Amino acid sequence: MPGLIRALERALTADRVFGDAAGRTAYEFDASLAHGRPRAVVLPESAAEVCRVVGVAREFDLPVVPRGAGTGLSGGAIPSQGGIVVAFTRMDRILDVDRRDRRALVEPGVVNDHLTTAAAKHGLYYAPDPSSQRICTLGGNVAENSGGAHCLAHGTTTNYVLGLEVALAGSELVWLGSDAGDAAGYDLRGAMVGSEGTLGIVTKIALRLRRAPEAVRTLLAAFTGVRAAGEAVTEIIAAGILPVALELVDGMTARAVEEALHAGFPPDAGAVLLVEIEGVEDGLDAEMERIEAICAGSATTTRRAETESERAALWRGRKGARTVLGNLRPDYYVHDAVVPRSRLPDALEAIEVVAAKHQMLVATYLHAGDGNLHPNVLFDAADPAEFERAMQAGSEILHFCLDLGGVLSGEHGIGLEKRGYMDAVLAPADQAAMRSVGAAFDPQDRLNPGKIFADPPGG
Ligand SMILES: Cc1cc2nc3c(=O)[nH]c(=O)nc-3n(C[C@H](O)[C@H](O)[C@H](O)COP(=O)(O)OP(=O)(O)OC[C@H]3O[C@@H](n4cnc5c(N)ncnc54)[C@H](O)[C@@H]3O)c2cc1C
C-alpha cells in the first residue's frame, strides 16, 4: 500500500514503524492458536501519537489492532484482517502512585506486576493478579477485564479501574470515569473495560490500589480426585467463609508443576486445593482451622505454608501451571468457562469423561471459588487428526459447561477463538444491542474488527 509507511513515519518517527516482513512477524501471534499478519506495526510513545495513527488508518481505510504483551488467550491482539498493530511497549510509564488516595495513574503498556512493585514502597499493591502478571500489561488487563487467583474476594480489573483516557475511532481523546470513583452520565468506563479493543484504544489508566493486609494464611489440601476437591470448595463457601483465593489444580497439572517447579505440590495427589485468607492477625488462625476441618473430611493431606518462601513457592506452582503444561505436549487449547460453583464437581468429572472419550490429555486448573475453569486440551498441532480431536474435545467440554448454566468466558475474553460460540449464549436481540454499542463508538468497524462477534451475525 504505497504511502502507508511514510504516513505512519510522519505520525511517529521512522524507527518506531515496522513495515518489513521481519519487523511484523513477532506481531502475528499471541498466546492463542490464532495468527494473522499486520500491514504495519507502530510503537507510539504518547496518546497524541496514537490518535495520529488512528487518523492514518482512516485515511488508508485500515483496521487498527491495539496490543499489549500478546499474552491473550483468545486471539484478541491478532490482526486477523490485517491493518496496523499499535503495540504499547513504549508507553510503559507509571505516572503517579498516590499513597493518600490509594490510586495510580499509568500508561497502558505498564506490566501488571511492575505496578505492585512500585506501590509496595507505600504499603500498597494492585490486586488483580493474572498468572501472567509478570509479563501482561495493564492495557491488556483492562481490555480483557482480567482476573486472577486473588480476585475471589477482591474483584477483577473492572473493580479497580477508576478512569480511562481513550483514543476513539475519530481520533478524539476522551476521559471516561473519574478519580472519585463515580462519574456523571452513562458508565462508559464500565463499557470500555472488557471491550477487547473494539470500542477505543486505552492510553492512560487511573487505578485503585489496596493496602497490603496485616496477615495472611495459606493452606494446601490434597485430595484423591477432582470431585472431592470440588466438593470441599462448595463446602467452604457454603460455610460463609470467603477466602481471598481458592484455587484448584487437577492431578496431571500438580505432577507437571512439581516436576518442573518443585513448588511443594504432592505429586501423587488426584487434585490440589490452595486456600488463602488474609486480614488482621486476630482471628485468622481460627478461620483457617475451620477451613482445615472442612477439608479434613475428604483430604488426604493438609499443610499450611509456614514461611513466606513456602507460600511463594505454592503460588509460583499455581501461577506457573499453564507454562509447565508445555512439557507434556507442544500445544494447548484452553477454555475459560464459568459454571455455578455447586456444579464444579460435575463439570470436573465431565472433563475427565470427554478426555477419555477422545484419548486426549486434558489438564485442568481453576479459580475454583469463582467457578472459573481452565481445561487445557493438550495436543501436537503437527498431527492434523490429533488437532481435530483436540478441537472436538474442547467444544464438547465447553458445551457441557454451558449446559450446566455456565458462561463462555470468565476472564480470557471472546476474541477470535470463542466468537463462534456467541450464538449459544446470547439471543440475537442481545447481540444486536451489543453490536449497536460498538457501532456508536466505531461506525466504520475500524477498531479491532472481527473480534467478539462472528461476522456476519450468526456466521
Ligand atoms: C501463562 C498465562 C497465564 C495467564 N493467566 C491469566 C489469568 O490468570 N487471568 C487472566 O485473566 N488472564 C490470564 N492470561 C491471559 C492474558 O495474560 C490476559 O488476557 C492479559 O490481560 C492480556 O494482556 P496483554 O498485555 O498480553 O494483552 P494482549 O494479549 O496484547 O491483548 C489482549 C487484548 O487487549 C487489547 N488491548 C491491549 N492493549 C490495549 C489498549 N491499550 N487499549 C485497548 N485495547 C487493548 C488487544 O487488542 C486484545 O484484544 C494468561 C495468559 C498466559 C499466557
The ligand as an SDF file (V2000), in Angstrom:
LIG
                    3D

 53 58  0  0  0  0  0  0  0  0999 V2000
    0.6990  -18.1740   31.0650 C   0  0  0  0  0  0  0  0  0  0  0  0
   -0.5530  -17.3280   31.0030 C   0  0  0  0  0  0  0  0  0  0  0  0
   -1.3240  -17.1900   32.1410 C   0  0  0  0  0  0  0  0  0  0  0  0
   -2.4820  -16.3830   32.1040 C   0  0  0  0  0  0  0  0  0  0  0  0
   -3.2240  -16.2380   33.2450 N   0  0  0  0  0  0  0  0  0  0  0  0
   -4.3050  -15.4300   33.2380 C   0  0  0  0  0  0  0  0  0  0  0  0
   -5.0820  -15.2520   34.4250 C   0  0  0  0  0  0  0  0  0  0  0  0
   -4.7990  -15.8140   35.4890 O   0  0  0  0  0  0  0  0  0  0  0  0
   -6.1500  -14.4410   34.3580 N   0  0  0  0  0  0  0  0  0  0  0  0
   -6.4880  -13.7750   33.2020 C   0  0  0  0  0  0  0  0  0  0  0  0
   -7.4640  -13.0280   33.2200 O   0  0  0  0  0  0  0  0  0  0  0  0
   -5.7830  -13.9420   32.0660 N   0  0  0  0  0  0  0  0  0  0  0  0
   -4.7030  -14.7360   32.0540 C   0  0  0  0  0  0  0  0  0  0  0  0
   -3.9740  -14.8980   30.9040 N   0  0  0  0  0  0  0  0  0  0  0  0
   -4.3900  -14.2100   29.6780 C   0  0  0  0  0  0  0  0  0  0  0  0
   -3.7070  -12.8320   29.4110 C   0  0  0  0  0  0  0  0  0  0  0  0
   -2.4740  -12.7420   30.1060 O   0  0  0  0  0  0  0  0  0  0  0  0
   -4.6390  -11.6770   29.8080 C   0  0  0  0  0  0  0  0  0  0  0  0
   -5.7810  -11.6850   28.9730 O   0  0  0  0  0  0  0  0  0  0  0  0
   -3.9670  -10.3040   29.7370 C   0  0  0  0  0  0  0  0  0  0  0  0
   -4.8410   -9.3040   30.2010 O   0  0  0  0  0  0  0  0  0  0  0  0
   -3.5360   -9.9170   28.3230 C   0  0  0  0  0  0  0  0  0  0  0  0
   -2.6570   -8.8010   28.4430 O   0  0  0  0  0  0  0  0  0  0  0  0
   -1.6470   -8.4450   27.2720 P   0  0  0  0  0  0  0  0  0  0  0  0
   -0.9300   -7.2190   27.6650 O   0  0  0  0  0  0  0  0  0  0  0  0
   -0.8190   -9.5970   26.9260 O   0  0  0  0  0  0  0  0  0  0  0  0
   -2.6860   -8.1210   26.1110 O   0  0  0  0  0  0  0  0  0  0  0  0
   -2.7100   -8.6270   24.5850 P   0  0  0  0  0  0  0  0  0  0  0  0
   -2.7550  -10.1130   24.5220 O   0  0  0  0  0  0  0  0  0  0  0  0
   -1.6570   -7.9350   23.8270 O   0  0  0  0  0  0  0  0  0  0  0  0
   -4.1380   -8.0490   24.1580 O   0  0  0  0  0  0  0  0  0  0  0  0
   -5.3130   -8.5490   24.7480 C   0  0  0  0  0  0  0  0  0  0  0  0
   -6.4950   -7.6910   24.2730 C   0  0  0  0  0  0  0  0  0  0  0  0
   -6.3490   -6.3820   24.7770 O   0  0  0  0  0  0  0  0  0  0  0  0
   -6.4450   -5.4200   23.7360 C   0  0  0  0  0  0  0  0  0  0  0  0
   -5.6010   -4.3000   24.1310 N   0  0  0  0  0  0  0  0  0  0  0  0
   -4.3070   -4.3410   24.5370 C   0  0  0  0  0  0  0  0  0  0  0  0
   -3.8970   -3.0960   24.8630 N   0  0  0  0  0  0  0  0  0  0  0  0
   -4.9390   -2.2730   24.6820 C   0  0  0  0  0  0  0  0  0  0  0  0
   -5.1500   -0.8710   24.8380 C   0  0  0  0  0  0  0  0  0  0  0  0
   -4.1650   -0.0770   25.2660 N   0  0  0  0  0  0  0  0  0  0  0  0
   -6.3690   -0.3550   24.5320 N   0  0  0  0  0  0  0  0  0  0  0  0
   -7.3780   -1.1440   24.0940 C   0  0  0  0  0  0  0  0  0  0  0  0
   -7.2430   -2.4760   23.9260 N   0  0  0  0  0  0  0  0  0  0  0  0
   -6.0320   -3.0270   24.2240 C   0  0  0  0  0  0  0  0  0  0  0  0
   -5.9860   -6.1690   22.4870 C   0  0  0  0  0  0  0  0  0  0  0  0
   -6.4880   -5.6070   21.3060 O   0  0  0  0  0  0  0  0  0  0  0  0
   -6.5910   -7.5480   22.7480 C   0  0  0  0  0  0  0  0  0  0  0  0
   -7.9390   -7.5630   22.3640 O   0  0  0  0  0  0  0  0  0  0  0  0
   -2.8490  -15.7160   30.9000 C   0  0  0  0  0  0  0  0  0  0  0  0
   -2.0520  -15.8800   29.7560 C   0  0  0  0  0  0  0  0  0  0  0  0
   -0.9200  -16.6850   29.7980 C   0  0  0  0  0  0  0  0  0  0  0  0
   -0.0980  -16.8210   28.5510 C   0  0  0  0  0  0  0  0  0  0  0  0
  1  2  1  0
  2  3  1  0
  2 52  2  0
  3  4  2  0
  4  5  1  0
  4 50  1  0
  5  6  2  0
  6  7  1  0
  6 13  1  0
  7  8  2  0
  7  9  1  0
  9 10  1  0
 10 11  2  0
 10 12  1  0
 12 13  2  0
 13 14  1  0
 14 15  1  0
 14 50  1  0
 15 16  1  0
 16 17  1  0
 16 18  1  0
 18 19  1  0
 18 20  1  0
 20 21  1  0
 20 22  1  0
 22 23  1  0
 23 24  1  0
 24 25  2  0
 24 26  1  0
 24 27  1  0
 27 28  1  0
 28 29  2  0
 28 30  1  0
 28 31  1  0
 31 32  1  0
 32 33  1  0
 33 34  1  0
 33 48  1  0
 34 35  1  0
 35 36  1  0
 35 46  1  0
 36 37  1  0
 36 45  1  0
 37 38  2  0
 38 39  1  0
 39 40  1  0
 39 45  2  0
 40 41  1  0
 40 42  2  0
 42 43  1  0
 43 44  2  0
 44 45  1  0
 46 47  1  0
 46 48  1  0
 48 49  1  0
 50 51  2  0
 51 52  1  0
 52 53  1  0
M  END
$$$$
